[in-house]
Amino acid sequence: MTLNDWYSFFQVGSLIMLFLTFAFGAGAILTGLKVNKGATRQILKLEARIAESTEETERIKAAAAKDKDESAKRIAELNRDTVGLSADVANANARAAEANRIAESEQLARLQLEARLAPRVLTADQQERLISLLKPFFGTQIDAVTFGDTPEIGNISMTILSCLRKAGWNVNSGSAGGGALVVAGILVGVRANSDATTNNAARALFVGLQSMGIGAGPWDFDKMPSPGILFNSSVTFQAAIRVYIGSKP
């Protein structure tokens, strides 16, 4: 093979290589374009999904914000209702407290009235206690006058004088006539300059009666004059202790 032949051969080969290179390059370009086109479609799909997701997210946020506003509005309404109900409860409690106060006041007034109207009574046990308190002053002499002729005055007077006598006291008693002094309660007076035993005896009498709910107390002896008219009387007005039994105070 001559030099020209080799030269022609290499020229042909070069043309073939150039053609193959072009062919492969074109194929690569076409393949790259096809891949890029597919990737672009995929990207567009993803972007569409992202847009949809974003739109859905915004709708959810808007719905949540609306729900939040409605919830806040409802909570505010409930709070206002609660405040109103609390005020109603407070007013109701105040009215109930006032009603209870009035009821208790009325009950107290009724009990006080009943106590004022109830007759003075010494139970058997109280009488025994009073006798025991008075016995240490056995032999004490007193003048006792009853003022008033109601059954209540008569009964309490008789009970007290009976206890005095059972305790060993010397009791001179009588009932004041009409137009006499007005006496309320049980007054116990001691002549001035009396000895300690006499004063202690008088104190034991009115303190003992007080402890049993009977209205009694000390009185100025000089302000306990004779009523003038006496019935069924053994009163001497000489005793150092003078006891006047009147109406319930």
C-alpha positions as CSV (number, residue, x, y, z in Angstrom):
1,M,0.0,0.0,0.0
2,T,1.4,3.3,-1.1
3,L,1.6,6.4,1.0
4,N,-1.3,7.9,-0.8
5,D,-3.3,4.9,0.0
6,W,-2.5,5.3,3.7
7,Y,-3.3,8.9,3.5
8,S,-6.7,8.2,2.0
9,F,-7.4,5.6,4.6
10,F,-6.7,8.0,7.4
11,Q,-8.8,10.6,5.8
12,V,-11.7,8.3,5.6
13,G,-11.2,7.1,9.2
14,S,-11.1,10.7,10.4
15,L,-14.3,11.4,8.6
16,I,-15.9,8.3,10.2
17,M,-14.7,9.3,13.7
18,L,-16.0,12.8,13.2
19,F,-19.4,11.4,12.2
20,L,-19.5,9.1,15.1
21,T,-18.6,11.9,17.5
22,F,-21.3,14.0,16.1
23,A,-23.8,11.2,16.2
24,F,-23.0,10.4,19.8
25,G,-23.0,14.1,20.8
26,A,-26.3,14.7,19.1
27,G,-27.7,11.6,20.9
28,A,-26.4,12.9,24.2
29,I,-27.9,16.3,23.5
30,L,-31.3,14.7,22.6
31,T,-31.1,12.5,25.7
32,G,-30.2,15.5,27.9
33,L,-33.1,17.4,26.5
34,K,-35.4,14.5,27.1
35,V,-34.2,14.2,30.8
36,N,-34.5,17.9,31.3
37,K,-38.0,17.9,29.9
38,G,-39.0,15.1,32.3
39,A,-37.3,16.9,35.3
40,T,-39.1,20.1,34.3
41,R,-42.4,18.3,34.4
42,Q,-41.5,16.8,37.8
43,I,-40.5,20.2,39.1
44,L,-43.7,21.7,37.8
45,K,-45.7,19.0,39.5
46,L,-43.9,19.5,42.8
47,E,-44.3,23.2,42.6
48,A,-48.1,22.7,42.0
49,R,-48.3,20.5,45.0
50,I,-46.3,23.0,47.0
51,A,-48.8,25.7,45.9
52,E,-51.7,23.5,46.8
53,S,-50.1,22.7,50.2
54,T,-49.5,26.4,50.8
55,E,-53.1,27.2,49.9
56,E,-54.4,24.5,52.1
57,T,-52.1,25.7,54.9
58,E,-53.4,29.2,54.5
59,R,-57.0,28.0,54.6
60,I,-56.3,26.0,57.7
61,K,-54.7,29.0,59.3
62,A,-57.6,31.2,58.4
63,A,-60.1,28.6,59.8
64,A,-58.0,28.3,62.9
65,A,-57.9,32.1,63.3
66,K,-61.6,32.3,62.8
67,D,-62.1,29.5,65.3
68,K,-59.8,31.3,67.7
69,D,-61.7,34.5,67.3
70,E,-65.0,32.7,67.8
71,S,-63.6,30.8,70.8
72,A,-62.2,34.1,72.3
73,K,-65.6,35.7,71.7
74,R,-67.4,32.8,73.3
75,I,-65.0,32.8,76.3
76,A,-65.6,36.5,76.7
77,E,-69.3,35.9,76.7
78,L,-69.0,33.0,79.2
79,N,-66.8,35.3,81.4
80,R,-69.5,38.0,81.3
81,D,-72.1,35.4,82.1
82,T,-69.9,34.1,85.0
83,V,-69.5,37.6,86.4
84,G,-73.2,38.2,86.1
85,L,-74.0,34.9,87.8
86,S,-71.5,35.6,90.5
87,A,-73.2,38.9,91.2
88,D,-76.5,37.2,91.3
89,V,-75.2,34.6,93.7
90,A,-73.7,37.4,95.9
91,N,-77.0,39.2,95.9
92,A,-78.9,36.0,96.7
93,N,-76.5,35.2,99.5
94,A,-76.9,38.8,100.8
95,R,-80.7,38.5,100.7
96,A,-80.5,35.0,102.4
97,A,-78.2,36.4,105.1
98,E,-80.6,39.4,105.6
99,A,-83.5,37.0,105.8
100,N,-81.7,34.8,108.3
101,R,-80.8,37.9,110.3
102,I,-84.4,39.0,110.4
103,A,-85.6,35.5,111.2
104,E,-83.0,35.2,114.0
105,S,-83.9,38.7,115.3
106,E,-87.6,37.8,115.2
107,Q,-86.9,34.5,116.9
108,L,-84.8,36.2,119.6
109,A,-87.5,38.9,120.1
110,R,-90.1,36.1,120.4
111,L,-88.0,34.2,122.9
112,Q,-87.4,37.3,124.9
113,L,-91.1,38.1,124.9
114,E,-92.0,34.5,125.9
115,A,-89.3,34.7,128.6
116,R,-90.9,38.0,129.9
117,L,-94.4,36.5,129.8
118,A,-93.4,33.2,131.2
119,P,-94.1,32.8,134.9
120,R,-91.1,32.7,137.3
121,V,-90.6,29.1,138.4
122,L,-88.1,27.3,140.6
123,T,-87.9,23.6,139.7
124,A,-87.6,21.0,142.5
125,D,-83.9,20.8,141.8
126,Q,-83.4,24.5,141.9
127,Q,-85.3,24.7,145.2
128,E,-83.0,22.1,146.7
129,R,-80.0,24.1,145.5
130,L,-81.4,27.3,147.0
131,I,-82.1,25.6,150.3
132,S,-78.5,24.3,150.4
133,L,-77.1,27.8,149.7
134,L,-79.2,29.3,152.5
135,K,-78.7,26.6,155.2
136,P,-75.3,27.9,156.4
137,F,-77.2,31.0,157.6
138,F,-79.7,29.0,159.7
139,G,-81.6,31.2,162.1
140,T,-81.4,34.4,160.0
141,Q,-84.5,36.6,160.6
142,I,-86.2,38.5,157.8
143,D,-89.3,40.5,157.0
144,A,-90.8,39.5,153.6
145,V,-93.6,41.4,151.9
146,T,-95.4,40.3,148.8
147,F,-96.7,43.1,146.4
148,G,-99.4,42.1,144.0
149,D,-102.1,39.5,143.9
150,T,-101.6,37.8,140.5
151,P,-101.2,34.0,140.6
152,E,-97.6,34.3,139.2
153,I,-96.5,36.6,142.0
154,G,-98.3,34.5,144.6
155,N,-96.7,31.3,143.4
156,I,-93.1,32.5,143.2
157,S,-93.5,34.3,146.6
158,M,-94.8,31.1,148.2
159,T,-91.9,29.0,146.7
160,I,-89.2,31.4,147.8
161,L,-90.6,31.7,151.4
162,S,-90.9,28.0,151.6
163,C,-87.2,27.5,150.7
164,L,-86.2,30.1,153.3
165,R,-88.2,28.3,156.0
166,K,-86.8,24.9,155.0
167,A,-83.3,26.4,155.2
168,G,-84.0,27.3,158.8
169,W,-84.6,31.1,158.4
170,N,-87.1,32.9,160.6
171,V,-89.5,34.4,158.1
172,N,-92.0,37.1,159.0
173,S,-94.3,37.5,156.0
174,G,-97.3,39.4,154.8
175,S,-99.1,40.7,151.7
176,A,-99.3,44.4,150.9
177,G,-102.7,46.0,150.5
178,G,-104.1,48.0,147.6
179,G,-102.5,51.3,146.8
180,A,-99.2,50.2,148.3
181,L,-95.8,50.6,146.7
182,V,-95.1,49.2,143.2
183,V,-92.4,46.6,143.3
184,A,-90.8,44.8,140.3
185,G,-88.5,41.9,140.9
186,I,-87.2,40.6,144.2
187,L,-85.5,43.3,146.3
188,V,-83.2,42.4,149.2
189,G,-82.2,45.1,151.6
190,V,-79.9,45.0,154.7
191,R,-80.0,47.5,157.5
192,A,-76.9,49.6,157.7
193,N,-74.2,48.5,160.1
194,S,-75.4,44.9,160.1
195,D,-72.7,42.3,160.8
196,A,-70.9,40.3,158.1
197,T,-73.1,37.2,158.6
198,T,-76.2,39.1,158.0
199,N,-74.8,40.7,154.8
200,N,-73.5,37.4,153.6
201,A,-76.9,35.8,154.2
202,A,-78.7,38.5,152.1
203,R,-76.1,38.1,149.4
204,A,-76.5,34.3,149.3
205,L,-80.3,34.9,148.8
206,F,-80.3,37.3,145.8
207,V,-77.2,35.7,144.2
208,G,-78.7,32.2,144.5
209,L,-82.0,33.5,142.9
210,Q,-80.0,35.2,140.1
211,S,-78.2,32.0,139.3
212,M,-81.5,30.3,138.7
213,G,-82.8,33.0,136.4
214,I,-85.0,34.8,138.9
215,G,-84.7,38.6,138.8
216,A,-83.4,39.6,142.2
217,G,-80.8,42.1,143.6
218,P,-79.7,44.2,146.5
219,W,-81.7,47.3,147.4
220,D,-81.3,50.3,149.7
221,F,-82.9,49.2,153.0
222,D,-84.0,52.8,153.8
223,K,-85.9,52.9,150.5
224,M,-88.1,49.9,151.5
225,P,-90.7,51.5,153.8
226,S,-93.8,49.7,155.2
227,P,-96.6,49.5,152.6
228,G,-99.0,50.7,155.3
229,I,-101.7,48.0,154.7
230,L,-100.7,44.4,155.2
231,F,-102.8,41.2,155.1
232,N,-102.1,37.9,156.8
233,S,-99.0,39.6,158.2
234,S,-96.4,38.6,160.8
235,V,-94.0,41.3,159.6
236,T,-92.3,43.2,162.4
237,F,-90.1,45.6,160.4
238,Q,-87.5,44.9,163.0
239,A,-85.5,42.3,161.1
240,A,-82.1,43.3,159.7
241,I,-83.0,41.9,156.3
242,R,-86.1,43.0,154.4
243,V,-87.3,41.2,151.2
244,Y,-89.9,42.6,148.9
245,I,-91.4,40.3,146.2
246,G,-93.1,42.0,143.4
247,S,-94.1,41.5,139.7
248,K,-91.7,40.0,137.1
249,P,-89.3,42.7,136.0
